[in-house]
């Protein structure tokens, strides 16, 4: 079944990556102390609980794609939580669900689990490298390094740590899975491509 994806427009396509402009989104995220390949499994039940009804309204929220995973130090430092009581505990990774576009900060149900943080992620200029295959750290690192090398060669500067994005459920065969490495970027000759005003 098709699910809603984080909205973006393709700005330019390169041999090794695609340049995208992402629209502002609302994220629900959890910080976990876990190894790379274990972080998603540890955070998923907490986030799934939130969208499954563990919120102040008790209502369900549709699942979207992708599920993102980034180094915790990067995400926590940049996070200004909407629900101030929900402080993320220190961890190696932050795993995030994108909230459906039908919600605003005013209408999104608030989580009852204090581990879940809600924040707005503003418009971003992102380089994305897509690949298929298993959810292993070694495979991800190969594509992460390929993306960073291609960005340097093309004159782009990374402005965030790389993000691991997964689009499929675990039951999808490994050879059909869509995975991506996402990195926020800037380019000295492309200032007109820089993100516009932040999300309201």
N, C-alpha and C positions, 0 to 999 in steps of 0.2 A: 504494500500500500504506500502510495506516495505521501511524503510529509512535507510540510512547509520548510523552506530553507532560508537562511539568513540572506536578506536582499542585497544584491550588488549589481553593478554594471561593469562590463569588461571594457577597460580603457585601451589596452594594447596587448597583443599576443607575441611573446618571444619564443625562441626555440626551446628554452628550458623552463619557462614559467609564464604565467599570465598576470598582467597587471590589472587589478580591480579596485573600484571605489565602492566601499561598503557603506550602506546607509546606517544611521544610528539604530541601536538595538538595546533592549533591556536584557540583562543576564541574571541568571540565578547560578550561584557558584558555591563550591565547597572546597576548602583547603584540607589536604590529607598528607599524612606522613607515610609515604610508601615509595617503593621502587617504581621506575617508569612503567613497567608492564602491569603493575598491580594497582596503580593510582585510579584508573578508570573503574575497576571492579570495586574498589573501596568506596569511591564517591558516588557511584551510580545509585545504590539503594537509597541514599539520603536524598538525592535530587529527584529520583523517581517517586519517593514518598511525598515530596512537596507537590509535584504536579499531579500525583494520584489522589490528593485530598488532604494531606497533612498541612493545611493552611487555615487561616482564620475563617474563611468562608466555607471550608470543607468541600470545595468544588474541584473538579478535575480540569487540568490544563493540558492542551494537546502537546504531544511530543514534536519537536522540530529537529532539524539537522543544520550543521554538524554538532557533535559533542566535542568541545575543545578542551585541550589540556596544555597548560603552560607552567613554567617554573614558578613556584609559590612566591619567591622573593620579588619577582617581576610584577605579578598580579596584585599581591597584597599591598605593595608600596604605592600602586596607582589607584587603589580602590577607595572610594568614598561611599561607605554603605548607606543605603536608604534606611534600613532597619538598624538603628544604632546599637540595639541590644544584641545583635547577632554577630559577634566578633569571631572571625575565622581563627581557628587554632593554628599554631605554626606547623608548617608541613613542607614537603618538597615540591608538591604540585598543587595547582588549583584546577579543578575540573568544572566546566561551565555548560549550562543549557541556555540556548537562546529562547527567549519568550516569544510566543506568537505575536504577530503585528497587531492583532486586534486589541491588545492590552496597552494601556498607558501606565505610568507610575501610580496614578490615582485609582485605576480599576484593577490592577494586578493584585490577586490575593496575597496577603502577607504570610510568610512561612511561620509555622509554630515551632519548628526545629531551629534552635539558635545557631546551628552550624551552617545554615543556608544564608548567604548574603545576596542582596539584590543591589544591582548597580546599573547605571546607564553607560554604555560604551558609545562614544561619539563616532562621527564619520571617520573612516580610515582609508588611506591609500595602501593597498596590500599587494604584495607579490605572492602568488600561489603556485605551488608545484604539486601536481596531481600524480598519484600512483595507485596501483592496485596491490593486493596481496595481504599477507598475514600481518597481524598487529604486534610485530616484534620491534624491540628497540633498535636492533641492528639495522633492520630495513628502514626504519624511520631516520636513523642517523645518517645513512647513506644519502637519502634524498634531502635531508636538511643541509648536509655539506655541499651537495650538488647545487642546491638553490643559493646558498650563501656565496659560493664561488661564481655562479652565473650573475648574481647581483653585482658583485664587485667588478666583474668584467664589463658589465653594462653601465657602470658608473652610478649605481644606486647605493644609498647608505641605509642600513637597517636602523630603525628607530625603536624597535622593541625586540624582546627575545622571541625566537621562533615558537609557533604554536602548532600543536599536533591536532588535526581535525579529522574526525571519523564520521562517516555518513550512514553507516549501515548497522543493522542489528546483528548480534553474534551468530544467529542462525544462517546468515547470508554466506554462501560458499566463499572461501578466501580469495579465489580468483575473480570474483565478481565485486569485491569490495572497493569502494571509493575512499581513498585516504588522501590527505593533503598536508603539506607544510605551508603555514601562513606566516608572513613576516611584514610588519608595517615598514614602509620605506619612504624615502624622499630622494629627489634627484635635482642637482643644481640647475639643470637646464629645463626642468619641468615644474617650476614653482606654481604655474597655473593649475597643476594637477593636485596641489596640496589640498588637504581637507578644508571644507568650508566651516561655517560656524558650528560649534558643538551642539549636541542634542539638547532640546529644551528640557 
